[in-house]
């Protein structure tokens, strides 16, 4: 994983990104008070898509026209937006937003496994295998042994959130292979365009048109997760990636859950079972082992 020194400005942007994405779980929960999960996703991707198209046109970026590239965008839209966003929105009806954010942190764990299976230069070393094993132990702990022995909406929602992170991992491998040479902003715009084309008719068919009159809090939540936590966050993500490297972006996955947990407890009175915190601690340890810097520091001492 590429790692570079973090400047104070990059630390600020990394923290801001964690705050933006951490807040998306609360905004999604607020929107669920009046909107269906598929409608929420359709609004999120379509509004964010409109903003990013404005950025693309303003910057005068090249817009691909080949069917192969747009086919790759379509798969990205399915794997990185339509499926995981829908699973998260549906799942948050049955599990706390903080727990959803904890499961979201498993993206890096699945990412390592998928990359090891797909790319020759991403082999699963002993250290990475250990990190993956510890991370999965954290996931099992957060779910709780009892949930593994029953099949109800709570356990299905947890499994759905984990499936969403697996989709993210697949999307990362897909983008590396099929979207080489496409600018990050154009890739995000094309992806959101295709996911909008998918989600708008699906949401209308399954849940009908959204109501015209919504509570101001619902509108605020919709605008936040679409414009701030998606459009702006994508732009900030690629800026941090360029400045900090992919290795340092692992820190974001660890910074998001505390934000989501704190917001959920403060504004929605959510509580998490003790095993959720223990699971997150194990997951954080697994990600630290994957990152490798703590081990290298101990070797230098």
PLY file of the C-alpha trace (Angstrom):
ply
format ascii 1.0
element vertex 301
property float x
property float y
property float z
element edge 300
property int vertex1
property int vertex2
end_header
0.00 0.00 0.00
1.30 3.43 -0.89
2.07 5.48 2.21
3.28 9.05 2.45
3.82 11.46 5.32
0.69 13.33 6.31
0.88 17.11 6.38
-1.36 19.08 8.78
-3.56 20.03 5.83
-3.92 16.39 4.76
-4.76 15.39 8.33
-7.49 18.04 8.32
-8.89 16.79 5.00
-8.72 13.17 6.18
-10.62 14.08 9.35
-13.14 16.10 7.37
-13.76 13.15 5.06
-14.36 10.88 8.07
-16.82 13.42 9.49
-18.68 13.69 6.18
-19.01 9.94 5.73
-19.70 9.37 9.43
-22.60 11.82 9.22
-24.05 10.01 6.21
-25.25 7.15 8.41
-27.25 9.53 10.60
-28.68 11.42 7.62
-29.75 8.15 6.06
-31.49 7.19 9.29
-33.32 10.54 9.44
-34.48 10.23 5.82
-35.88 6.75 6.56
-38.49 8.39 8.79
-40.41 9.48 5.67
-38.81 7.84 2.64
-38.29 4.27 1.51
-34.73 2.89 1.30
-34.72 2.66 -2.50
-36.08 6.20 -2.87
-33.32 7.43 -0.60
-30.69 5.80 -2.80
-32.25 7.13 -6.00
-32.25 10.68 -4.64
-28.72 10.31 -3.33
-27.12 9.14 -6.55
-29.11 11.37 -8.91
-28.54 14.61 -7.00
-24.85 13.81 -6.51
-24.60 12.92 -10.21
-25.97 16.36 -11.21
-23.36 18.11 -9.05
-20.46 16.08 -10.43
-21.57 16.64 -14.03
-21.41 20.38 -13.31
-17.85 19.90 -12.04
-16.87 17.85 -15.11
-18.26 20.45 -17.52
-16.77 23.36 -15.57
-13.32 21.76 -15.65
-13.69 20.82 -19.31
-12.77 17.21 -18.66
-12.84 14.61 -21.40
-16.09 12.63 -21.44
-15.60 9.05 -22.69
-17.93 7.86 -25.43
-16.91 4.25 -25.88
-19.35 1.51 -24.92
-16.61 -0.39 -23.11
-15.94 2.50 -20.74
-19.62 3.14 -20.08
-20.12 -0.56 -19.53
-17.40 -0.39 -16.89
-19.15 2.64 -15.37
-22.39 0.64 -15.25
-20.78 -2.22 -13.33
-19.17 0.31 -10.97
-22.54 2.00 -10.46
-24.04 -1.36 -9.53
-21.23 -2.51 -7.23
-20.21 0.80 -5.66
-23.58 2.59 -5.41
-26.81 0.78 -6.26
-26.33 -2.47 -4.33
-24.36 -1.29 -1.25
-26.33 1.94 -0.77
-29.60 -0.04 -0.98
-28.38 -2.67 1.48
-27.24 -0.02 3.95
-30.50 1.94 3.66
-32.61 -1.19 4.11
-30.44 -2.48 6.95
-30.54 0.75 8.94
-34.26 0.16 9.50
-33.30 -2.72 11.81
-29.81 -2.04 13.21
-28.20 1.10 14.69
-26.34 3.44 12.36
-23.17 3.09 14.45
-23.17 -0.67 13.97
-23.63 -0.18 10.22
-20.58 2.07 10.22
-18.56 -0.58 12.05
-19.43 -3.15 9.39
-18.51 -0.57 6.74
-14.94 -0.68 8.04
-14.61 -4.25 6.77
-14.27 -2.86 3.23
-10.49 -2.92 3.56
-10.55 -6.53 4.79
-12.54 -7.72 1.79
-10.48 -5.46 -0.47
-7.29 -7.31 0.46
-8.90 -10.69 -0.19
-10.39 -9.72 -3.56
-7.15 -8.08 -4.70
-5.18 -11.19 -3.72
-7.49 -13.34 -5.84
-7.49 -11.03 -8.87
-4.10 -9.31 -9.09
-0.73 -11.02 -9.22
1.01 -8.12 -7.43
-1.39 -8.23 -4.46
-0.52 -11.62 -3.02
-1.75 -12.51 0.46
1.38 -12.34 2.63
1.52 -13.78 6.15
1.00 -10.32 7.66
-2.00 -9.60 5.47
-3.50 -13.01 6.18
-3.15 -12.32 9.91
-4.79 -8.92 9.52
-7.68 -10.42 7.57
-8.17 -13.16 10.18
-8.24 -10.65 13.05
-10.59 -8.41 11.08
-13.05 -11.23 10.46
-12.88 -12.17 14.13
-13.92 -8.60 14.84
-16.85 -8.87 12.44
-18.06 -12.11 14.06
-17.72 -10.52 17.50
-19.69 -7.42 16.44
-22.48 -9.55 14.99
-22.67 -11.64 18.14
-22.79 -15.44 18.34
-26.55 -15.45 18.99
-27.28 -13.61 15.73
-25.40 -16.26 13.79
-27.76 -18.94 15.08
-31.01 -17.27 14.08
-32.51 -15.80 10.94
-34.44 -12.60 11.63
-34.47 -9.03 10.30
-31.70 -7.94 12.66
-29.30 -10.68 11.61
-30.25 -10.24 7.93
-29.59 -6.51 8.18
-26.14 -7.18 9.62
-25.34 -9.67 6.88
-26.64 -7.18 4.31
-24.26 -4.50 5.60
-21.35 -6.93 5.32
-22.43 -7.87 1.79
-22.38 -4.16 0.94
-18.72 -3.91 1.95
-17.92 -6.93 -0.21
-19.49 -5.08 -3.14
-17.20 -2.13 -2.42
-14.20 -4.46 -2.54
-15.31 -5.89 -5.88
-15.82 -2.36 -7.21
-12.28 -1.40 -6.22
-10.81 -4.32 -8.16
-13.09 -3.61 -11.13
-12.05 0.05 -11.26
-8.36 -0.81 -11.13
-8.70 -3.20 -14.04
-11.19 -1.47 -16.33
-10.97 2.26 -15.58
-7.27 2.92 -16.05
-6.65 6.30 -17.64
-10.07 7.71 -16.70
-9.88 10.75 -14.43
-11.19 10.08 -10.90
-13.88 12.78 -11.15
-15.10 11.47 -14.51
-15.09 7.92 -13.16
-17.22 8.97 -10.19
-19.55 10.94 -12.47
-19.99 8.07 -14.92
-20.57 5.64 -12.07
-23.24 7.85 -10.49
-24.87 8.43 -13.87
-25.32 4.71 -14.40
-26.48 4.06 -10.84
-29.05 6.86 -11.26
-30.37 5.22 -14.42
-30.70 1.98 -12.44
-32.16 3.29 -9.20
-34.73 5.84 -10.38
-37.00 3.34 -12.21
-36.47 0.66 -9.55
-37.44 3.01 -6.73
-40.49 4.30 -8.63
-41.62 0.74 -9.36
-41.05 -0.56 -5.81
-41.96 2.47 -3.67
-43.75 4.90 -5.98
-43.00 8.62 -6.39
-41.62 10.30 -3.25
-44.07 12.55 -1.40
-43.95 16.20 -2.40
-44.26 17.44 1.18
-41.49 16.33 3.52
-40.36 17.46 6.94
-37.48 19.99 6.79
-35.26 17.49 8.63
-35.87 14.96 5.86
-34.93 17.46 3.17
-31.81 18.41 5.12
-30.87 14.73 5.39
-31.44 14.13 1.67
-29.38 17.15 0.65
-26.63 16.26 3.10
-26.06 12.69 2.00
-26.42 13.54 -1.70
-24.49 16.80 -2.00
-22.12 16.66 0.98
-21.58 13.00 1.85
-21.51 11.83 -1.78
-20.63 14.54 -4.33
-18.31 16.61 -2.11
-16.96 13.52 -0.35
-15.95 11.91 -3.66
-14.03 15.04 -4.66
-12.36 15.19 -1.25
-11.62 11.45 -1.31
-9.59 11.65 -4.51
-7.78 14.73 -3.26
-6.76 12.90 -0.06
-5.84 9.80 -2.07
-3.46 11.85 -4.21
-1.92 13.60 -1.20
-1.83 10.79 1.36
-1.77 7.53 -0.60
-4.01 4.48 -0.40
-2.37 3.17 2.78
-3.23 6.27 4.77
-6.83 6.09 3.56
-7.24 3.05 5.80
-7.37 5.58 8.62
-10.68 6.88 7.30
-12.36 3.50 7.78
-11.31 3.61 11.45
-12.37 7.22 11.98
-15.89 6.86 10.52
-17.46 4.48 13.12
-16.77 6.69 16.20
-18.38 9.61 14.36
-21.45 7.57 13.40
-21.73 6.05 16.89
-21.50 9.45 18.59
-24.06 11.08 16.27
-26.47 8.18 16.58
-26.27 8.25 20.39
-26.52 12.04 20.61
-29.34 12.71 18.16
-31.24 9.40 17.97
-30.53 7.84 21.37
-29.00 4.77 19.76
-27.12 2.29 21.90
-24.79 -0.50 20.85
-24.26 -3.82 22.63
-20.84 -4.34 24.28
-19.82 -6.91 21.66
-20.09 -4.22 18.97
-17.34 -2.19 20.62
-15.23 -5.30 21.17
-15.71 -6.22 17.53
-14.65 -2.77 16.39
-11.51 -3.00 18.56
-10.57 -6.29 16.89
-11.39 -4.88 13.46
-9.18 -1.86 14.16
-6.35 -4.19 15.20
-6.79 -6.18 12.00
-6.61 -3.04 9.89
-3.52 -1.91 11.79
-1.85 -5.25 11.00
-2.81 -4.88 7.33
-1.37 -1.37 7.32
1.91 -2.66 8.76
3.32 0.58 10.11
2.93 -0.33 13.79
4.85 -3.57 13.24
7.64 -1.76 11.39
7.93 0.80 14.18
8.27 -1.97 16.78
11.02 -3.57 14.71
12.96 -0.28 14.59
12.78 0.22 18.37
0 1
1 2
2 3
3 4
4 5
5 6
6 7
7 8
8 9
9 10
10 11
11 12
12 13
13 14
14 15
15 16
16 17
17 18
18 19
19 20
20 21
21 22
22 23
23 24
24 25
25 26
26 27
27 28
28 29
29 30
30 31
31 32
32 33
33 34
34 35
35 36
36 37
37 38
38 39
39 40
40 41
41 42
42 43
43 44
44 45
45 46
46 47
47 48
48 49
49 50
50 51
51 52
52 53
53 54
54 55
55 56
56 57
57 58
58 59
59 60
60 61
61 62
62 63
63 64
64 65
65 66
66 67
67 68
68 69
69 70
70 71
71 72
72 73
73 74
74 75
75 76
76 77
77 78
78 79
79 80
80 81
81 82
82 83
83 84
84 85
85 86
86 87
87 88
88 89
89 90
90 91
91 92
92 93
93 94
94 95
95 96
96 97
97 98
98 99
99 100
100 101
101 102
102 103
103 104
104 105
105 106
106 107
107 108
108 109
109 110
110 111
111 112
112 113
113 114
114 115
115 116
116 117
117 118
118 119
119 120
120 121
121 122
122 123
123 124
124 125
125 126
126 127
127 128
128 129
129 130
130 131
131 132
132 133
133 134
134 135
135 136
136 137
137 138
138 139
139 140
140 141
141 142
142 143
143 144
144 145
145 146
146 147
147 148
148 149
149 150
150 151
151 152
152 153
153 154
154 155
155 156
156 157
157 158
158 159
159 160
160 161
161 162
162 163
163 164
164 165
165 166
166 167
167 168
168 169
169 170
170 171
171 172
172 173
173 174
174 175
175 176
176 177
177 178
178 179
179 180
180 181
181 182
182 183
183 184
184 185
185 186
186 187
187 188
188 189
189 190
190 191
191 192
192 193
193 194
194 195
195 196
196 197
197 198
198 199
199 200
200 201
201 202
202 203
203 204
204 205
205 206
206 207
207 208
208 209
209 210
210 211
211 212
212 213
213 214
214 215
215 216
216 217
217 218
218 219
219 220
220 221
221 222
222 223
223 224
224 225
225 226
226 227
227 228
228 229
229 230
230 231
231 232
232 233
233 234
234 235
235 236
236 237
237 238
238 239
239 240
240 241
241 242
242 243
243 244
244 245
245 246
246 247
247 248
248 249
249 250
250 251
251 252
252 253
253 254
254 255
255 256
256 257
257 258
258 259
259 260
260 261
261 262
262 263
263 264
264 265
265 266
266 267
267 268
268 269
269 270
270 271
271 272
272 273
273 274
274 275
275 276
276 277
277 278
278 279
279 280
280 281
281 282
282 283
283 284
284 285
285 286
286 287
287 288
288 289
289 290
290 291
291 292
292 293
293 294
294 295
295 296
296 297
297 298
298 299
299 300
